Amino acid sequence: GGLLRRAVRRCAGGGGGVPTIVDSATVRVVGVSTLKSDVINLAKGTASAAALVGTFAPSAYSAVWDTGGISFIRRRGNVPYMHEAAVSQALWQQLQQQIGELEARLAAIADLSDYPSCSAFCCGGPSLDAFKAVAALVKATRDVHVAAVNVQLAAFGVQLCFGGGNS
């Protein structure tokens, strides 16, 4: 998935034990990816047509952040760059469309290799090598897209990042 941050903030890492990214005063979750569970973890060529085009779940546009929880400790506020109209609803939807199209390309790439068996993860071999090569291609393709989008977003003072436990 993707998230939008003030450009001065550092991008979050990805995967593993990294906690799920949530909306805040400086971070807006553009959407969540199910690429790993819906395509990468499957055998080569077995992802359904629906899975290949449906791994991105867009998040609703909201220019307000809310910590949630009990009302007397709940915090709310405006997301500055969204209230300053730097990130309009039209730009939000454009980003979501671009990310959705990217996710479909990444899913097609991810479906090119088998998810390695436990013994392959432990001992290596051709299936692990193929999986790592496909994973590297997925990451490189995603990183190039994010960099290109960030060139466009720099004028708005925000940047698109990828990461967190929901990646």
C-alpha positions, 0 to 999 in steps of 0.5 A: 500500500501507500501512504502520504507524508509531509516531505520532511518526514522519513518514510517508514520501512516495510514488512516484517515486524514493523507495525501497521501504519495508521493515519495521523496528523502527518501520515495519511494511508492512501490504501493497503496492499494484499499483494503478499497474501493474495499473490506472493504466497501462492504457487506460480501462476495460480493467482486468480484474475481477480487477485491479480487486479484487486490487491490494492484497497484504497482508503477514504479521503479524510483531511481530519485525523483522529486517534480513536479510543475513549472520548476523553483521551481521544485527539483530533485535528486537521491534516495541514497539507490536506486543509491547505489544499496541497492534497486535494480529493482529486489528487488523492484519487489520482494517486490511488488509481496509479497505485492500483495500476501499479499493484496489478503490474506487481501482482503479474510479476509476483505470479511468475514464481512459486513461494519457496518451501520451508526447506528451500528457505533453510537450504537455498536452491533454485526455487529460492533463487527464483523467488528472490529474483522475482521479489527484487523485481517487484521491489525495484518496480515499486521503488521506481514508481514511488520515486516518479510519483514523488518528483510530482508531489515535491511541489506539494511538500508531501511524499508517497512512501511504502511500508509498515506491517500493512505492506 
